[in-house]
């Protein structure tokens, strides 16, 4: 399951859980690109629930959209990732370290208030 919501002029809120297949990934990316249209210096709040690795077909769809994803990432300055699983929080911060111009910070579900404050600062 995924849900992407535009929250004002410069923020996207996303919720991910379960497993994405090829069709789900295509729908997710289409919605992401639509919701992100026009955002500059944006902020992103990502809630990761019971996440499972996407299928091979889903990864193929994601790879085929890499140029669009790289352009999209440049629209955002900060991304807060909220997840109970430590390995996902660590992976998120590693991704943030290698993506120029994007600060990524991870939080536990109990740190929702801190995540919101960090995004707003």
N, C-alpha and C positions, 0 to 999 in steps of 0.2 A: 504494500500500500504506500502511496505517496500523496502528499497534499502540499501544494505550493500556493501561498497567499501573498499578494502585494499588501504591504503594511505601510502606507504613506508613500511619499514621493521617492524615498531613497532606501527602502528596506523590503527584503523578502523574508518570509517565514516559511520554513519547510519542515515537513514531518515525513520520515522514512521508516518503514518497518516491513518485515517479511522479505520475500524474494521477488526480484524483478526478472521477468522474462523479456524476450525481444520486443513484444508489443507494448509491454509496460514501460520499458526503457524509452521506446520511441515516444509514447504519450507523455512520459515524464519530461523528456528533453523539450518537446514541443511546448509544453506548459511553462517550463522554466524560461525558455527564450521569449515567450509571449509576455509573461509577467515581468521580466527584467527589462523589457523594451523601454528606453528612455532614462534608465537609472544612471546617475553619475555619482561617483564617490559614495557608493552604496554600502549598506550594512546587511548582513545575512545572519539569520538565526536558524540553526539546523538542529532539530530534535531527531535523534536516531534511536528507534525503539528496538524491537527484537529483529535485528537486521541479519540477513543471510547473504552469502555471496551471490551476486547476479549470475544468471545462466551465461553460457558461452555466447549464445545469440545476443543477449543483452550487452555483453562486453563488445561484441562486434558493432552493434549500433552506436555505442558510445565512442568507439574508436573512429567510426566514420564521421562523427560530429566534432572531432578534436579542434579543427580550426575555429568553429563557432564557439566552442567552450573556452578556448584561449581568449577570444575577443570578449566573451561574457565576463570572464574573471577580472579583466582590466576595468570593468565597471564598478568593482567593489573594493573597498579599502579594508573592511573588517568582516570577519566571520566568526561567530560564536557557535561551537558545537556542543550540544548537551547530549550525553550518553552515559548509561550506567556501565558499559563495558570499557575497561581501561585501555585495551588494545586499540579500540576505535578512537578514543581520545588521543592516545599517543600518535597514531597514524595521522590524524587530522593535523596535529601540530607539526609533524614532520613535513606534511604537504605544504603547510603555511610557510615553513622555513625555506622551501625551494621555489616558491612562487613569488617572484618579485612584486612588490607593491601591495601584497595582501597579508594582513595580520590575521592569524588564526589562533584562537585560544579555546581550549576545551574546558568543560565544566561537567560536574556530576548533576543528576536531576535535582538534588537538594540545593544546588547552587544557582538555580534559575534566576533569582533576584540579582546575584552578582553578574551573571551573564548579560542580563538586560542592562544593568548599569554600565558594564564595560562597553557594550555596543553604543550606548547613548553618549559616552564620554568622547 
